[in-house]
Amino acid sequence: MRTFLDLQLKLYSQVNAEETALLYAATALSVSQEPQGLFHLEGSMQVLSDRLVESLERDGGKLLMRHTVEHIKVENNNCSAIVIRNQKTGESWTESAEHVVANVTVQNLVQLLGEKAPKGYKKRVENLPPASGAFVIYLGVDQSAIPPECPPHLQFLYDGNGPIGENNSLFVSVSRVNDGRAPVGKATIIASSFVDVDKWFYQENYDVIKTEFTQEAISHLAKFFYLKPETIIHQEAATPRTFYNFTARDKGMVGGIGQRIPTFGPFGFANRTPINNLWLVGDSTHPGEGTAGVSYSALTVVRQIESLNR
């Protein structure tokens, strides 16, 4: 029972049952039970991204792809502007704003503030326990690789001293027939495991270790799925380095801050930062990770900004 709870909570709170704050644990465990349950969006998460873009543009927003925010400017403890760089051309410019909402990790926020980061805030971030990273394998397979009546979500726990993960476990997501995530007659399998981010950034033989992780993950998955050269159509793997390269999240961490008592709810990082008109949303703030969680944090900020403008 304890192992089961550890596996369930690690996926949400980033820590095991012993370390997870009770209120967060109760909420997280209820999410995966009926009548809520876990489910796929028809057409995958890309559909949600498309809707967000449509809403942004509908309300006069502008979405810049392949651009990087390099610095947040602060004057007299007031956030005044951000410095943006075009990744393709190298051109940079300063964009002024009445409010800046940062959808980044709290570690990235401190980096963006540079010398303007409040000392107490910066020290608090530096004292946080190490965050988790993830190794993820993405498989495009023939439908024949999926067992009949296969559930859309599985957790694999196994013994052994292989390289994958700290808990010898894999979290697995499988597409359903005609759910829009794969062509007719095909399916997707996505499996992930928590890893130490630092190990991936200071490895000289990175490619060798990535290959070892990939092979071991497939060998464990093959005990349940029919994975052979003729059924695996496409495969890719992602490590903390991958997530860092594509998202710029500090060290490629995932899932935000562990929901321990010292960092949960009122003891966590607030949406309102010590810098006036600078707000933080995302998985470093309440209520933590997940699409619903980070959306809720954003809604909280919108309500606070609206209350200031009344």
Steps between C-alpha positions, in 0.01 A plus 500: 500500500783736589675428171177567312455836675862594435457431129174691477623805689842520336323572172323803648689628803852406380566329833383182675215455748720565804604845374178617329283752684180325609251741340682482168517121521127472565423720200745329267380150586136596442573643156579157355182341639148496367301708428791727394752249373775558245420541134648598167397801299377398158778601266763503779629797696563679170126577494531688829798696367300591188209626710731710716653661191154569356387664825819706524465634148125555539564734792773698324802309627807423292688173523871505413657165418879445508554801721672510838442732793856570616450749780234662719570869562431641846511866607435607860365151573246534218499267203517728198592293193643181356783445253408264212728336246404348165669159498520494120639846427668581832318834512402616849274776628336624817124471553347716772199378695272596788504140624726208420372146556784249500404143415839358598655309786586706805866416431470651151326805645799574724733460201292740290511761777877475532643745753151641557380176660417570867765338722253324727301364205817383325628327813167325546519365144860387546399304813226302324551120489615371159221486242421194292575439136351245266609244249221448245476257210250565221395207282287496188387141451268281300168442674588130525761593765223603743336217702120471481313709760821688585430791741614848393720547808730248669776499758775243482696410813791262464802369686855529383802723497458648153556868425139615474355724766534528873197285578543224239173607345353618172188712450337398174238669281342315206284648224149369439360401163377807306595749774696711253842428645601251230395407146250219445661165576779660703548597866729698729672386819663760723696382804682718752707463813640750750875560486764718665548806277860563603614158381391581146682832483836377622528178301775470244345189342152654469405320177602160639291546815202627299520185286520279809192667649311460175585132465407422858171688476404309185598168662267569794218618275541192283390283794151645456490635145594308183806706411702361213686666210197439282258670747713801602454760226665796669683567825649802673636559848523815711722575799541804728738639236224469240250690714761766574578546129136530395345680798798670675367378835784504751697175455202357312306441821137387483203511734591804705577508871442192715181539702657459842352687798762782484418566133127419484213747478553801730863398554578484127593771253224753450379623162579853618878543505701749713535712182199724436296407191698178446298182533596133500278223365566136415599191693721686752186655649177370653352253419799346321545308180261377233292681241220567747743610770695753296179631343360558847811694601458720191133560579600605852735764358240629255255552786761681709600733215133574424439587866789750487354672194151547639 
